[in-house]
């Protein structure tokens, strides 16, 4: 069998954050096995009835210890869960409550493996198999690493919203709901009724910690107060990047002399300022790390195009930058002249500053120095001294940087760039 843990499950959005019915309880095994059912259905395509070997499904769900009786109970629970679908048919709005699966069964034969069978409601099958539908991609490998039902439920919800920041790099925001709305989604039961401080301590923060340690997401809790009490909850979610793993606490094994190919924070910040997501900005900068003059010319070119008052406004600035880089717009005299003609105020100004080989060499030296300073800062043994430096730095910054720091800490690319410059200028970190 192909290694299923590497697969991505396309979960219909209506099946994310499912709420139990009545006295039912949605356990971590229910959540795992249902994702596996959808994965196997996705792989088998459109069929009236699906079938898979039980041992393979349990392996995919990381539940090999489950016995036949327990599997029956899980399948019954999955069939009993209903989800709401709101369908638009012409000028009519149609509401339907649909079970997650239909007619689950087990087939045993002498000398043969146990087979699981199930059917999918037509509306779920259509959404699952139609790539144009609204679905959320969930890494089965990441999900099956999580041990609690609350962490799995929150991970699924956060996967749905992680890209909801539209490329701004500020993290996606989940829906905002009351504590009463979040409680059954996270605990998997309508019978639980925690006081908020205990829900936060025992369920919410525990789930967040597990997700942040184990998966590819980083989650933050946002509390909204009604009066003096917390009344609503929301979560901000980020996709982890290489920079996060480098600075997650383990001492980096990279020395400054190995870093001339590392992404320059200032370049990344310029691309982010255009509107790129952090991961996209890093990818672009790495791609052109060996040809900095070309990248710098095109950044200047796109920024000049954005400033132009006579040209039509750019709808997707990041896509325009990528297209400009692909086709060499900044090196095309006809295109450059057309921008100047559309914005006469810039006729007396250089559209972009020429970049000499000496300038590029200097920028590469600065890049190595900055990378070395950052590694030195991150690997400081004295945590109190390290925290004192951050506190002193924040005391000298403006409100914008403080806001970025509250969201992402020192691993925010803008904070990282500014802190590195401050360490060099104010603390002589670059001198040794």
C-alpha positions in Angstrom: 0.0 0.0 0.0 1.2 3.5 -0.8 2.3 5.4 2.3 -1.0 7.2 3.0 0.4 9.4 5.8 2.0 11.7 3.1 -1.4 12.4 1.6 -3.5 15.5 1.8 -7.2 15.1 2.6 -9.6 17.4 0.8 -12.3 17.9 3.5 -15.5 19.6 2.5 -15.7 22.8 4.6 -19.1 21.8 6.0 -17.4 18.8 7.7 -14.8 21.0 9.5 -15.4 21.7 13.1 -18.2 19.2 13.4 -20.5 19.5 16.5 -21.8 16.3 18.2 -25.6 15.5 18.3 -27.3 15.3 21.6 -25.5 12.9 24.0 -23.0 11.8 21.4 -19.2 12.4 21.9 -16.8 13.0 19.1 -13.5 11.4 20.0 -10.1 11.8 18.5 -10.5 8.3 16.9 -13.8 9.4 15.2 -12.1 12.5 13.8 -9.1 10.5 12.5 -11.0 7.7 11.0 -13.4 10.0 9.2 -10.5 11.8 7.6 -9.1 8.4 6.5 -12.6 7.5 5.1 -12.6 10.7 3.0 -9.0 10.1 1.8 -9.8 6.5 0.7 -13.0 7.8 -1.0 -11.0 10.5 -2.7 -8.5 8.0 -4.0 -11.2 5.6 -5.3 -13.2 8.2 -7.1 -16.9 8.1 -7.8 -18.4 4.8 -6.6 -21.8 3.7 -5.2 -20.0 1.9 -2.3 -16.5 2.2 -1.1 -14.3 -0.5 0.5 -10.9 -0.7 2.1 -8.9 -3.1 4.2 -9.5 -2.4 7.9 -5.9 -2.8 8.9 -4.8 -0.3 6.3 -7.4 2.3 7.4 -6.3 1.9 11.1 -2.6 2.3 10.1 -3.5 5.4 8.2 -5.4 6.7 11.3 -2.5 5.7 13.6 -5.0 3.6 15.5 -3.6 0.1 15.0 -4.6 -0.9 18.6 -8.3 -0.5 17.9 -10.3 -3.8 17.9 -13.2 -4.8 15.7 -15.8 -3.9 18.3 -14.4 -0.4 18.8 -14.3 0.2 15.1 -18.0 -0.7 14.9 -18.7 1.9 17.5 -16.7 4.5 15.7 -18.5 3.8 12.4 -21.8 4.1 14.2 -20.8 7.4 15.7 -19.6 8.8 12.3 -22.9 7.8 10.7 -24.9 9.5 13.4 -23.2 12.9 13.0 -25.2 15.3 10.9 -23.8 18.4 9.2 -25.7 21.4 7.8 -25.6 22.2 4.1 -27.0 25.4 2.6 -27.5 25.0 -1.1 -28.5 27.7 -3.6 -30.8 26.4 -6.4 -31.7 29.3 -8.7 -33.7 31.7 -6.5 -34.2 29.2 -3.8 -32.2 28.6 -0.6 -32.3 25.0 0.5 -31.1 23.7 3.9 -30.2 20.1 4.4 -28.9 18.1 7.3 -26.7 15.2 6.0 -25.0 12.3 7.7 -21.2 12.1 7.3 -21.5 8.5 5.8 -24.2 6.0 5.0 -24.5 2.2 5.6 -21.1 1.5 7.2 -20.2 -2.2 7.4 -17.6 -4.8 8.1 -17.0 -7.9 6.0 -15.1 -10.9 7.5 -14.0 -14.0 5.6 -12.0 -17.0 6.6 -8.4 -16.4 5.8 -9.0 -12.9 4.4 -8.6 -9.5 5.9 -11.5 -7.6 7.3 -13.0 -5.1 4.9 -14.7 -1.9 5.8 -17.5 -0.7 3.5 -19.4 2.7 3.4 -21.3 5.0 1.2 -21.2 8.7 0.9 -24.2 11.0 0.7 -24.3 12.4 -2.8 -23.8 16.0 -1.7 -20.6 15.1 0.2 -19.3 12.9 -2.6 -19.8 15.6 -5.2 -18.0 18.2 -3.1 -15.2 15.7 -2.3 -14.5 14.8 -5.9 -15.1 18.2 -7.5 -11.8 20.3 -7.4 -13.9 23.5 -7.8 -15.7 22.9 -4.6 -15.1 24.6 -1.2 -12.8 22.3 0.7 -9.9 22.4 3.1 -6.6 20.6 2.6 -5.5 18.8 5.7 -2.3 16.9 6.1 -3.2 13.4 7.4 0.4 13.0 8.7 0.2 16.1 10.8 -3.3 15.4 12.0 -2.5 11.8 13.1 0.4 13.1 15.2 -2.0 14.9 17.5 -3.2 13.0 20.5 -6.3 14.8 21.8 -9.7 15.4 20.1 -9.5 19.1 20.9 -6.1 19.5 19.2 -7.3 17.6 16.1 -10.5 19.7 16.0 -8.7 23.0 16.3 -6.1 21.9 13.8 -8.8 21.1 11.2 -10.4 24.5 11.8 -7.1 26.4 11.6 -6.2 24.6 8.3 -9.4 26.1 6.9 -8.4 29.7 7.8 -4.6 29.7 7.6 -4.6 31.4 4.1 -7.4 33.7 5.0 -5.1 36.8 5.3 -5.0 37.1 1.5 -1.2 37.2 1.3 -0.7 40.0 3.8 1.5 37.8 6.0 -0.5 38.7 9.1 -2.0 35.2 9.7 -5.5 33.9 9.0 -8.3 34.6 11.4 -10.8 31.9 12.3 -14.5 32.7 12.8 -15.3 34.6 16.0 -17.6 32.7 18.3 -18.9 32.6 21.8 -17.4 30.3 24.4 -20.7 28.3 24.3 -20.2 27.8 20.5 -16.5 26.8 20.7 -16.9 24.4 23.6 -18.6 21.5 21.9 -16.5 21.9 18.7 -13.3 21.5 20.8 -14.4 19.1 23.5 -16.5 16.9 21.1 -19.4 16.9 23.5 -22.5 19.0 24.2 -22.5 17.8 27.8 -19.3 19.5 28.9 -19.8 22.8 30.6 -16.4 24.2 31.7 -15.9 27.5 33.5 -13.9 29.5 31.0 -10.7 29.7 33.0 -10.7 25.8 33.1 -11.7 25.5 29.4 -8.8 27.8 28.5 -6.3 26.0 30.8 -7.2 22.4 30.2 -8.5 22.4 26.6 -7.7 25.5 24.6 -4.1 26.3 25.6 -3.2 22.6 25.7 -4.5 22.1 22.2 -2.6 25.2 21.0 0.6 24.0 22.6 0.3 20.6 21.0 -0.4 22.0 17.5 2.5 24.5 17.7 4.9 21.8 18.8 3.9 19.0 16.4 2.3 20.4 13.2 3.1 22.8 10.4 0.9 25.5 11.9 1.4 28.1 14.6 -1.8 29.2 16.5 -2.5 32.1 18.8 -5.6 32.6 21.0 -7.5 35.9 20.7 -9.9 36.7 23.5 -12.7 39.3 23.0 -14.2 40.7 26.1 -17.8 41.6 26.8 -17.6 44.0 29.6 -14.9 42.7 32.0 -15.3 39.0 31.0 -14.1 37.1 28.0 -17.2 36.5 25.9 -15.9 35.4 22.5 -12.9 33.5 21.2 -11.0 33.6 17.9 -7.7 32.1 16.7 -5.0 33.6 14.5 -3.1 30.9 12.5 0.2 31.0 10.6 1.9 28.5 8.4 5.3 27.7 9.8 8.3 28.6 7.6 11.9 27.6 7.4 12.8 30.7 9.5 10.5 29.4 12.3 12.2 26.0 12.4 15.7 27.6 12.4 14.8 29.7 15.4 12.5 27.3 17.3 14.9 26.9 20.2 17.4 24.4 18.9 20.9 25.8 18.4 21.4 26.4 14.7 24.3 24.5 13.2 24.8 27.1 10.4 27.9 29.3 10.7 27.9 32.8 9.1 30.4 31.8 6.5 27.8 29.4 5.1 25.1 32.0 4.8 25.7 34.2 1.7 22.8 32.4 0.1 20.4 33.2 3.0 17.5 35.5 2.4 18.3 39.2 3.2 15.7 40.5 5.7 15.5 43.9 4.0 14.8 42.3 0.6 12.2 40.1 2.1 10.6 43.0 3.8 10.4 45.0 0.5 8.6 42.1 -1.2 6.3 41.6 1.8 5.5 45.4 1.6 4.3 44.9 -2.0 1.8 42.4 -0.6 3.5 39.0 -0.8 3.0 36.4 1.9 6.2 35.8 3.8 6.8 32.3 2.3 6.3 33.8 -1.2 8.7 36.7 -0.5 11.4 34.3 0.8 11.0 32.1 -2.3 11.4 35.0 -4.6 14.5 36.3 -2.8 16.1 32.9 -2.7 15.5 32.4 -6.4 17.4 35.5 -7.3 20.0 35.4 -4.6 22.7 34.9 -7.2 21.4 37.8 -9.3 20.7 40.6 -6.9 21.1 43.4 -9.4 18.2 41.9 -11.5 16.0 41.5 -8.4 16.7 45.0 -7.1 16.0 46.6 -10.5 12.7 44.8 -10.7 11.7 45.7 -7.2 12.4 49.4 -8.0 10.5 49.0 -11.2 7.4 47.6 -9.6 7.5 50.2 -6.8 7.7 52.9 -9.4 4.8 51.4 -11.2 2.8 51.4 -8.0 3.5 55.1 -7.4 2.4 56.0 -10.9 -0.7 58.1 -10.7 -1.5 58.0 -14.5 -1.4 54.3 -14.9 -4.2 51.9 -14.0 -3.8 50.7 -10.4 -2.2 47.3 -10.0 -4.8 44.7 -8.7 -2.3 41.9 -7.9 1.1 43.5 -7.2 2.8 40.2 -6.3 1.7 38.6 -9.6 2.9 41.7 -11.5 6.3 41.4 -9.8 6.6 37.7 -10.6 5.6 38.4 -14.3 8.1 41.3 -14.4 10.9 39.1 -13.2 9.9 36.3 -15.6 9.9 38.6 -18.6 12.6 41.2 -17.6 10.3 44.2 -17.7 12.9 46.4 -15.9 15.4 45.7 -18.7 12.9 46.5 -21.4 13.4 50.1 -22.6 9.9 50.2 -24.2 8.1 49.2 -21.0 10.2 51.6 -18.9 9.6 54.5 -21.2 5.8 53.8 -21.2 5.8 54.1 -17.4 7.7 57.4 -17.5 5.3 58.7 -20.2 2.3 57.7 -18.0 3.8 59.5 -15.0 5.5 62.7 -16.2 6.5 63.7 -12.7 9.2 61.0 -12.8 10.8 62.1 -16.0 13.6 63.9 -14.3 14.2 61.0 -11.8 15.9 57.7 -12.3 13.3 54.9 -12.4 15.6 52.7 -10.5 19.1 53.1 -9.1 21.8 51.4 -11.1 23.4 48.6 -9.1 27.1 48.1 -9.6 29.1 44.9 -8.9 30.7 46.7 -6.0 27.3 47.5 -4.6 26.2 43.9 -4.9 29.4 42.6 -3.3 28.8 45.0 -0.4 25.2 43.9 0.0 26.4 40.3 0.1 28.9 41.1 2.8 26.2 42.9 4.8 23.9 39.9 4.4 26.6 37.6 5.8 27.2 39.9 8.7 23.5 40.2 9.5 23.0 36.4 9.3 26.0 36.0 11.7 24.6 38.5 14.1 21.2 36.8 14.1 22.7 33.4 14.8 24.8 34.9 17.6 21.7 36.5 19.2 19.6 33.3 18.9 22.3 31.1 20.4 22.9 33.3 23.5 23.2 31.1 26.6 21.9 33.7 29.0 18.1 33.9 28.4 17.7 36.8 30.8 20.3 38.8 28.9 18.7 37.9 25.7 15.2 39.0 26.9 16.7 42.2 28.3 18.0 43.1 24.9 14.6 42.5 23.3 13.0 44.6 26.0 15.5 47.4 25.5 15.0 47.3 21.7 11.2 47.4 22.0 11.5 50.4 24.3 13.1 52.3 21.5 10.7 51.3 18.7 7.4 52.6 17.5 3.9 51.2 17.8 4.0 49.4 14.5 7.0 47.2 15.4 5.5 46.6 18.8 2.3 45.3 17.1 4.3 43.0 14.8 6.2 41.7 17.8 3.0 40.9 19.7 1.8 38.8 16.8 4.9 36.9 15.9 7.7 37.8 18.4 11.2 38.3 17.1 10.6 35.8 14.2 8.4 38.4 12.4 10.6 39.3 9.4 10.2 43.1 10.0 11.0 42.8 13.7 13.9 40.5 12.9 15.4 43.0 10.4 15.0 45.9 12.7 16.3 44.0 15.7 19.4 42.8 13.8 20.1 46.4 12.6 19.8 47.6 16.2 22.1 44.9 17.6 24.7 45.9 15.0 24.4 49.7 15.5 23.7 49.9 19.2 25.3 46.8 20.7 28.2 46.3 18.3 27.1 42.7 17.7 28.7 42.8 14.3 32.1 43.4 15.8 34.1 40.5 17.3 
